[in-house]
Amino acid sequence: MKTSILILVFGILSFNTSFAQKYFGKTYPATQNVDEYFDAADVTKAHTVMGKTELGKGFRSLEKTQAKIVELAKQKGADGVIFSMEEEVFATSTSNGGTISTKKENKATVSSNSTTSNLKEKKIRAVFIKYK
């Protein structure tokens, strides 16, 4: 019984930390309101960058992801968040093929094709700002 409870607790903790957002920056006392921006030029108040976070794989809903980042910003004491979404190429896939046609006697026609495609991953980046 104790072993199964211990395994359950360990599983929950490891699951919880594996999907935790990574934050790099300063922390201030928690805030209640966080302004949301989608371009740095839209921020009209004087501010400093206090930190950054990035979310790669694992998000299904952009709205939920945005809300999750805003909650993290409140915990870290940010006054605003500047969001950006980027698509990064992380690999390239190439496939080759060919055909041989022997319609005419003693003559063969060979054709080949090649297709290259980029494998992309969407990332949401957020810059946390503190007003001066």
N, C-alpha and C positions, 0 to 999 in steps of 0.2 A: 504494500500500500504506500509506504513512504517513498519507495523507489519510483513508482508511477507518478506520484505528485511531484517529485523532484524533476523527473523527465519532462513533465508537462510545463512546469515553471521555467525550466531551461529552454524549452522549445518556444514558449511565448516570448521570452527575453531575446532570443536570437532572431526570431521573426521580426520583432519590433525594431531591433537595431539594424537589421539588414535593409529596411526600407526607409530608414531615417534620412532626412535631408541633411546634406553636408553644408555647413556655413563657415565662411572664412571672413573674419573681421572682428570689429569691436562690438562690445555689448554695453548697452545703457539700461537704465530702469525701464521696465515695460511701459508701452504706450497703449492707448485705447483706440486711437484713430490713425489710420495709415492711408495716405493719399496714393492713388495708383496712376502711373504714367506709362505710356507705351512708346515714348520717344524722349530722349534727354533734353531736347530743345523745348519741350512743353513745361519743364520745371522753371517757374519764374522766380521762385524764392531762392535766396542765397543758401547754399547747402554744401555739405562735404559728404564724400562717399565713406560710409562706415563699414561696408562689407558686401559680400557677394555670395550667391548660391546658384546652383545649377541642377536641373533635373533632366536626366536623359531618358532612359527606358523606364517603363512601368507606369506611365500615366495613360489613362483611358479617356478621361474627361478633362478638357482644358479648363472648364469652369471650376471643377473640384481642385485641380492643381493650382490654379490661381488663388483660390481661397486658402489652400494649405500654405502657400508661400506668404500670403498676407498674415496668417496666424503666426508664422515663424517670425515675420518682421515685427509684429507686436511684441512677441516674447523677447526679441533682441533689442527693442527700444527704438525702432526706426520710425521716422516721421513720414517717409514715403518710400515707394518701390518703383523702380523703372524696369518694366518687363521687356523682354525681347525673345523671339522664337527664331531659331536658326535650324537649318538642315545641313548636316555634315555628311560628306561621303566617307565611309569607313572601309569600303572595299570595292573592288571592281570584279565583275564576273564576265568571262568571255566564253562563248560557245561556238564551236566550229562544226561545219557539216559539208558534205559534198554529194554529188550524184554523178553517175556514169550512164550515158545513153548510148545504146548500140542499135539505132534504128537502121542505119545503112550497113550493108555488108562490108566487112574489113575496115570499118571506120567507127571510132568511138569518140564521143563528145563528153568532156569532163567539165563540170562546173562546181564551184565551191562558194561557201558563204561563211561569214563570220559576224557574230553579234556581240557587242560589248555593252554592258549596262552597269550603272553605278548603284551600289547598295547604300541607301541613305538612312540616317537616324535623325529624328527631330529632337531638339534640345530646347528647353525653356531656361533662360537665364534671367536672373533678377539681381539688380543692384539696389542695395539698401542705402537710403540717404538720411542724413540728420540735418535739419534746418539750423542755420546759424542764429 
